Amino acid sequence: MARLRRKACIALFLFTLFIFGTMMGLRTLKPSDGFSDLAPGLELMPFGEQSERRSVSNEVISHPQTTVNSPDQTKVYYDLHIFYYMWYGNPKFDNNYIHWDHVMVPHWDPKISASYPKGRHSPPEDIGSSFYPELGPYSSKDPEVLEEHMKQLRAAAIGVLVLSWYPPGTADENGESVEDLVPLILDAALRYNIKVAFHIQPYKGRDDRTLHDNIKYIIDNFGSHAAFYRYKTSTSKSLPLFYIYDSYLTPPESWANLLTLTGTHSIRNTPYDAVFIGLLVEEGHKHDILTGGFDGIYTYFASNGFSFGSSHQNWKSIKSYCDTNNLMFIPSVGPGYIDTSIRPWNNHNTRNRVNGKYYETALQAALTVRPEIVSITSFNEWHEGTQIEKSTPKKTATHLYLDYLPHQPDLYLVLTRKWAEHFNKEKEQWLM
């Protein structure tokens, strides 16, 4: 009897361990309630044995192209926006690596920070990303790279590139000013029938008055370009659309001076009027966005559960709030999240891609709330592992990069086109 009890205890322990392991695996996906079903006709890519696969190759591997079974491979959809970064550099075009050599950001608690590596990455073998781009550590100034990016965006059916933007002469703390690239990006986008909107970053000193200057500069310099994105409002106005990152850093009362009709230096009903989309991180930000005079809300972050805004389960209530207050809701979806190459202590916010299932779950969650526009984080934010740009398997003497295997490098472009087409078919049904 004692032996039977011992065997029963061992079996119970192993079963408990199995359940615990399963729950931890599901935690990385974090699907929202009611969003587990895939869109009709969009079969999930088969799972591999691991949620993320690392390469065992020493070299960059090329793969045959995967084609999408679509009647028109050149069609793009202007209700699908994607965040794009032009901050990368390499020695050939920029005299040194920019952003690929990203510093490893220390944790704010010195005791925790002491347990993690410090310093910078050393390209080309060691880059600030958990994945490795098929194009290698490229320069955003390389015309061939820019052309390839536009081809990939069109392959994914994405109609609007949302350009991360800093005012002339400024940049993020790891980059350099790249304002001279904006005309080149507009010209390249035009060749592929893609439009360009602007994602205004929180540079030092940004407030309602400096944003007014920014909007005036952008519209005066780029507003007449054929690739400059304009959104048709319900009143049939054709207005530029701007995403304002970290909008919560400025008090809503200050934004109201610029964005409401009665503001002290209102931009409304002037040649510089536009559609302004504020970032919702915490739940209370929705009230600030409304008070500040914004026209809509976006959520940006690709890590489901990281914030109130990025949690799929909250999108229904956010959409309801927006509908009640005449705001646009633009949910942001992403293929996964991993930023431990630059924030090595942030593993708890990693969201595994699960061979595309995480992305499809997010897309289904977005479509469930019937948005007018869906945004994607991102095309090429490699530091945070949210890119849908082509990635390739790579192993070096010191690094083993994640990849998209067993699928092709264009897996997320293929999935994006499938869902873009489904999104637009669904919208036709919503309007019937």
Secondary structure, DSSP 8 states (H G I E B T S, - for coil): -HHHHHHHHHHHHHHHHHHHHHHHHHHHH---TT--S--TT-------SSSSEE---SS-----------S-TT--EEEEEEEE----B-HHHHSS-BSTT-B----SSHHHHTTS--SB--TTTS-SSSB-BTT-S--TT-HHHHHHHHHHHHHTTEEEEEEEE--TT---TTS---GGGHHHHHHHHHHTT-EEEEEE---TT--HHHHHHHHHHHHHHHTTSTTB-EEE-TTS-EEEEEEETTGGGS-HHHHHHHHSTTSTT--TTSTT--EEEEE--STTHHHHHHHTT-SEEE----STTSSTTT-GGGHHHHHHHHHHTT-EEE-EE-S-B--TTT-TT-GGG-B--GGGHHHHHHHHHHHHT--S-EEES-SS-GGGT---S-B---B-SS-B-EE-TTS-TTHHHHHHHHHHHHHHHHHHHHT-
